[in-house]
Amino acid sequence: GGYLMASLNREEKEHQVIRALCMILFWIVLRISLLVTGVLAIVQWVLAWFDDDPNPQLATFCRRLALYQKQLLDYLTFISNDKPFPFRDWPDDPQSEFDEAA
């Protein structure tokens, strides 16, 4: 009994160390993605200034990036144990599916 508990305890600690390393990595990815978001917001504003409309492809990418950032935050705050991209697919844009159906 004691050996099994010690083995489970060691496995749990290893799992927590791996999670902590993943959290550090995903926190860095989140910070980079927020910088990218700021740059894209400026680009979108410049495009809208000249074209009177935001770029739809860029808007679609930004929606997907926001969904990815939510996945990162969910993992970092233990709302979800699912690791975000690249451990799962890049998020789809539900808005584009809605636009196609309309």
N, C-alpha and C positions, 0 to 999 in steps of 0.2 A: 503494500500500500504506500509506504513512504517513498519508495523509488519512483513509483508511478506519479505521485504528486510532485516530486522534485523534477521529474522529466517534463511534466506539463507546465510547471512553473518556469522552467528554463525556456521551453518553447514559447510561452506567453511573453517572456522578457525579450526573446529574440524578435518576436513579432512586433513588439512595441518599439524596439530599436529601429527595425526596418521602417515602421510607420513614421517614426521621428525623422529619419533621413528623407523619406518621401515628402514629408511635410515641409522640410527645409527647401527641397528642390522645387516643390509646387509653389511655395511662397515666393521664391525667386522668379519663377515663370509668371506668377500673377503680377508681380511688380513690373516686369518687362511688358506684359500684355497691357497694363494700364498706361505705360509710356506710349505704346503703339496706338492705343485708343486716343490719346491726346493728339498725336500726330495725324491720325486719320480724321479726327474732328476738324482740325485746321484745314486739311486737304479738302474735306467735304464742304467746308465753308467757302473756300476759295472757288471750288467748282460751282457751287450754288451762286456765288457772286457773279460769275461770268455766264452761266447757263440758265439762271433763274430757277433751277431745280437741282436738288441733290442727285448725285450719281446713284442709280438704283443698284448697280452691282456692288458698289462700295457700301451702300446701306445694308445689302444682304450680308456681306462679309462682316460688317459691324454687329449686326444682330447675332450672327453665329459666334462671333468673338465674345459678345456679352453672355451668351449661353455657356460658353466655355469658362468664362470667369465665374459664373454661378456654380458650375461644377467644381472648380478649384476651391471656391469658398465653402461649399458644402463639405468637401473632403477635409479641408483645414479645420473646420469647426465641428467635425464629427457628426454632422447631419447625415452624411453618407460615408460608407466604407468603400465605395466604388472609386478606384483611382481614375482620374480624368485622362484625356488624350495625353500620351500615346498608348495608354493601357486599354483604351476603348476608342471607338470611332469619334471623329470630330463631330460636334453637334450639328444636326440638321436645322434648317431654318423653317419653323412651322408657318411663318408668315408667307413665305414664297409658295408653299403648298396651298395656303388659303387664296393667294392671288391667282394661282393657276386654276383653281376650282371656280373662281368668280367669273 
